[in-house]
Amino acid sequence: IRDAITVVRDLGAQYLWVDSLCIVQDGNDEKNREMGKMWQVYAGATLTIS
């Protein structure tokens, strides 16, 4: 995460999305609902890091 934060700052980007932190991992219903929207996150991404 720290390396990703550094990259985001160096690029001058405003946001960092970490799906394991931004999506509740405990509730299957909520997780499934949010996973269905992930294409929107990736479509608007400046950069993806895996």
PyMOL commands that set and color helices and strands:
alter all, ss='L'
color gray80, all
select helices_A, chain A and resi 2-11+19-22+28-35+38-43
alter helices_A, ss='H'
color red, helices_A
deselect
rebuild
show_as cartoon
